[in-house]
Amino acid sequence: MSKIQKWAWFNLTVIALTAICVIALIPVLGKGAMGGFGILGLMGFGVLLCRKKAGEVVMDERDTAIQLKSGRIAFSVFWIAFVIAGVAVSSYYEESGMVPVLLIQAALWCGFMLLSAVQAIATLVQYDRR
């Protein structure tokens, strides 16, 4: 398993852990469950999985191509979800014209999680192709 695959699995694990934590905390803490998104900060440690050792190549041309393609796929999915969410929210809150700030904050974090998860999944799928 390459270091990039390990990084993708690490990111997926952190995202799953965050989602489980936030969903589990909603009945207990209500708005305070938003603090569970802080677990996403662990994704910053993923770079430690890609440390270069003496005489080792971390990324070659194939790895770079996979990362670029995964990024394009992730941004495409994110923008489609962003537009759908925007239309859905504006339709739902049409009469009052006011969207709760908590919903906007949660949507930002969920958008980041979606972007990161799709990129990690696309990376893993591309590595599994032979």
Number of C-alpha atoms within 10 A of each C-alpha: 6 12 18 23 21 16 21 22 18 19 24 20 14 20 23 14 15 21 18 12 17 20 14 13 17 14 11 10 12 11 11 12 16 18 13 18 18 11 15 18 10 13 17 9 12 18 12 10 14 16 12 12 8 6 6 8 9 13 15 8 8 10 18 12 13 19 19 14 15 22 19 14 17 21 16 14 15 19 13 11 15 15 11 12 13 12 11 12 15 15 11 12 12 11 8 8 10 10 13 9 9 11 10 12 12 13 14 13 15 15 16 14 22 18 20 22 21 21 26 25 19 21 25 19 13 17 16 9 6 4
